[in-house]
Amino acid sequence: MAAEAVTPEPGPLISIVLPVYGVEEFLRPCLDAILAQSFTRFEVVAVDDASPDGCPAILDEYARRDPRVRVLHLPVNGGLGEARNAGLAQARGAYIWFVDSDDWIADGSLAAIAPRLEASRPDVLFLDYARALPDGTIEPNPRARLLREPTPPETFDLAARPSVLELMMTAWDKVIRRDFLAGLDIRFGPGLYEDLPVTYPILLAAERIALLDRVCYYYRERRAGAITTTVSDRHFDVFGQYEKVFAFVDGHGATFDAFRAPLFDRAIWHYTTIIDDPSRVPPRQRREFFHRISAHFTRYRPAHYTFPAGARGAKFRLVARDDYRLFAALRPVNRLRLRARQGIGTTRRAARTTARRARALPSFLYYALQRRLPLDDHLAVYAAYWYRGYSCNPRAIYERARELAPDIHGVWIIRQDAVASLPPGVDHAIEGSRRALRLLARAKYLVNNVNFPHTIAKRPGSVHVQTLHGTPLKVMGLDQQHYPIGAQDMNFTRLREHSARWDYLLSANPHSSAIWPRVYPGSYELLEYGYPRNDRYFQTSPEEIAAIRKSLGIADEQTAVLYAPTHREYADVGPLLDADRLAASLGPDHVLMLRSHYYDAEGKEPRSGGGRVLDVSKHPVVEDLCLAADVLVTDYSSIMFDYADLDRPIVVYAPDWDTYRSTRGVTFDLLEQPPGAVATTEEELTKVLLHSQVDDDAAQEARAAFRRRFCAFDDGHAAERVVRRVFLGQDSAGDAA
């Protein structure tokens, strides 16, 4: 439908339709946030859905105080959908914004929305939102990138940007042109998931869709009471709501045929998401719910339909076969275990049958089957940096465990391209392989310096050891939600779920101990043992260091400078100095080792360089580089905290400190409390390195203070303490815990 001219002054541009029921605690903040907006050409149509609490009186009070508030009292409770329909019928604005009365809109949101409506006259304007969690923290929309990537045109239709189907299909994250909505002859449905019969059709029919990359709405996630997260048979309502969506498509002939497959995929995905959530469908009705999914799959499957790839496609195939038994992924292995325990003679045949089924199962189902088998108390799985290789704290713990706990068999999960970097004798499995999934499902001990994938769930009796991989100069964890550029669409709800799995969390120093419990909440035991990866700095002999330098091509008489910058989320800038120019300035008695952050080095070949610049970005063991270096130059990388154990000169090269601090966030002022000399230009850096400033009295005093603050736990025995506590059940003194 063609867009019409926007209603001129003095009528309202926007009608906020506000259904109200049982939200007395939240209603005043909601209304206050609306009425405090600087943009004033709006009205509030508040619909009292026969609320049994004090909400009707509150609405009448606000209506008496502000003529922009109109109240409609319904005689009987009809539910959220019917309340919205009633409010829509009374609305006078050119545009409609459906706001839930236990949520609130952001300051300045109407002032941001109105110019977009008046300039581009969209049929539907998508808004960004954030979740307000029960503990008061704000979690960004995990799909916010779809509002800005790729850069959207002023307006478009669904065919031009089908990715909008992946955005939330709720009413409250959209502002809708009233005449356009009225012309579609659609209504919010009764029951749960009432948004669907409206939100999907408006996207199909809209000729002008627009996106506003600004948080305008705060969705309040309550601890209890939210209907869609309550175990109830009302979740069966979702089938009727999607039936209305498909009826809308069918009612327009072939007009929307191009969207049947993506709509179908979204529906089946939504159904399987609901049944997978234990807080929704009652256990006794899960099988029935699954059969309803399968019936819809058969009824609405588009012609020439192609299953999605990966785990989602595997789920859909089981739905298509109406195979609830395999979907649940429980019974085959349970039956095998029962036969094994009873000593039935057909166990071997059953095992072969189960193995044959397992080979045919998708990976996620294979993992689920393996999780039904007992934990292996003598198996530990190690990983580091998202399976990039054999390194960091997990490596140090693994090597010490081989000596102190030889009955615990350690296996590494790594990527295929990292196999060549493994030392001889290190057992390993390739990421995503059947063996890797089996090990992850069965291992009692899981050791990593990042989180394992979300699908690798915590089993009762398993032990998760989270080492992390650096002292936090930059903000981490939950604190990142205050710095959206650094957060990069992080899912903070999932972050909490992951940290809740941890049994042990390592701390490198008192600074880390003060921060980790706040930003990674959980019931884990904080091990203030120092960093196992730093043990080498206390144990490596001068002869070993000389051999490392020789292997890197560093002459005995040369001063080795290690330049190790951190990654910057706000720009793809790489190193912020000219390595060749710096090396030339330093002269032949220096060699410059360039160590790019692994994010920046990923997929790039090391620079060939030559001369006095060594690109060591792909060197597998950063501790070797630190041992070889006479001086460290870094900006904001956590390598400075480790290198300080060596008590060698450190120079902070910080040309963009103000930008980094404001966009990424920091835990202390590095320039006020540096580990040595500070330079903010390449010229200053060259001067520091060539003159005595690199290790003069001021630099030594700064380094000593830095070491007192950040190196207190490291003494060369951190890995041993971890092994004794985690694998042997002893405290740090070696006594039984």
Buried (B, 14 or more C-beta within 10 A) or exposed (E): EEBEEBBEEEEBBBBBBBBBBBBBEBBBBBBEBBBEBEBEBBBBBBBBBBBEBEBBEBBBBBBEEEEBBBBBBBEEBBBBBBBBBBBBEBBEBBBBBBBBBBBBBBEBBBEBBBEBBEEBBBBBBBBBBBBBBEEEBEBBBBBBEBBEEEEBEEBBBBEEBEBBBEBBBBBBBBBBBBBBBBEBEBBBBBBBBBBBBBBBBBBBBBBBBBBBBBBBBBBBBBEEEEBBEEBBEBBBBBBBBBBBBBEBBEEEEEEBEEBBBBBBBBBBBBBBEBBEEEEBBEEEBBBEBBEBBBEBBEEBBBEEBEEBEEBBEBBBBBBBEBEBEBBBBBEBBEEBBEBEEEEEEEBEEBEEBBEEBBEEBBBBBBBBBBBBBEBBEEBBBBBBBBBBBBBBBBBBBBBBBBEBBEEBBBBBBBBEEBBEBBEEEBEBBBBEEBEBBBBBBBBBBBBBBBBBEEEBBBBEEBBBBBBBBBBBBBBBBBBBBEBBBBBEEBBBBEBBBBBBBBBBBBBBBEBBBEBBBEBBBBEBEBBBBBBBBBBBBBEBEEEEBBBBBEEBEBEEEBBBBBBBBBBBBBEEEBBBBEBBEBBBBBEEEBBBBBBBBBEBBEEEEBBEBEEBBBBBBBBBBBBBBBBBBBBBBBBBBBBBBBBBBBEBBBBBBBBBBEEBBEBBBBBEEBEEEBBBBBBBEBEBBBBBBEEEBBBBEEBEEBBEEBBEBBBBBBBBBBBBBBBBBBBBEBEBEEEEE
